[in-house]
Amino acid sequence: MTTITTSHSIVSGPPPPVIKAAKNATHGHHRKLSIDYYAKTCPEVEKLVASVTSEQFKAAPAIASATIRLFFHDCFGCDASILISSKLGSKELAERDASQNKNLPIEAFEGINKAKALVEGKCLGVVSCTDILTISTRDYVHLAGGPYYEVKKGKWDGKISKASRVPSNIPHTNATVDELLKLFNSKGLNMEDLVVLSGAHTIGYSHCKYIINRIYNYKGTKQPQPNIDPKLLQALRMYCPHHGGNEDIVVPFDVTTPYTFDHAYYGNLEKNMGILITDQALYLDPRTKPIVQSLSKDKQKFFKAFAQAMEKMGNIHLKRGRKHGEMRKDCSSHM
Ligand code: HEM
């Protein structure tokens, strides 16, 4: 059993319960992923990253939701390829410049680069950007009030970052549950993972453009989607006028506890107070509804399931070793 001596100090009070990583390790001849992968080569890695994440969170807590989303968008091919900047003059844009990734706040990228620079200063060329992104994301989940879970390390960075690969890999805001399931299944994630991971919308914001159709012209009916809680609808329409609104306005995903990583997201869905079509769909669909109901009743159940699903998502398209991956010194450019 591994003991964790990592970023517990980043929050005051007694150490939180640690959610243990699953035992199954990866196969092949490369070193297996493990919690203490860097025990010899960079034993301080989690502490170094924590010093950056805790400082960033204190200065601007919105970095938490921004980084969790960054991790999600990277993870449908989890290899830090989203951190690569497009090359000047190159014909093909990098993943981060795809329209689906345009709203990812710059601060989230900068936070990862900062942590990487600190780690490089102590352990040159040893720790991958993917591992730093995974550790940082876990720190932010925890700093925002969510579970503290162990992170298995030893992933390498991807060599390919192409904007053209993004559209088919990131869910649309008006996707049906069938479409979401198809995408998640194609990544090895199941229906429960879909519902559990969507619970990340317990913090963070959505720009109005993602909900305009839902609140004014659902499926071309010139009416809002039926069933939206009337008070929520009114509030959303105040923030997001049909025409001429400020493009930068955002609305919180979790209308009850917007800044805390908790399970209120599921309770909101039960009250028809989901924000995106895809959020509310999880309660409207009879297949996913029971999962929503069980998570809304039990915060610890959600926390445990979330930690496990994040690990599972983090292993999608896993790269290990020089043949498939690289170990970038600067997360934003190839070696
Ligand atoms: C299931 C399908 C999903 C859809 C359609 C979806 C869509 C969106 C959209 C449209 C936004 C608003 C972005 C903006 O306006 O800047 C957003 C934000 C966010 N998403 Fe998702 N998302 C999904 C699943 C997930 C998953 C699986 C995670 C993580 C595990 C996640 C984490 C987040 C977070 C934390 C934010 C807030 C970002 C911020 O405040 O900066 N989402 N999502």
Boltz pocket constraint, residues with backbone or C-beta under 6 A from the ligand:
constraints:
  - pocket:
      binder: B
      contacts: [[A, 62], [A, 64], [A, 65], [A, 66], [A, 68], [A, 69], [A, 72], [A, 103], [A, 104], [A, 105], [A, 171], [A, 172], [A, 173], [A, 174], [A, 180], [A, 194], [A, 197], [A, 198], [A, 200], [A, 201], [A, 203], [A, 204], [A, 205], [A, 206], [A, 207], [A, 208], [A, 210], [A, 276], [A, 278]]
      max_distance: 6.0
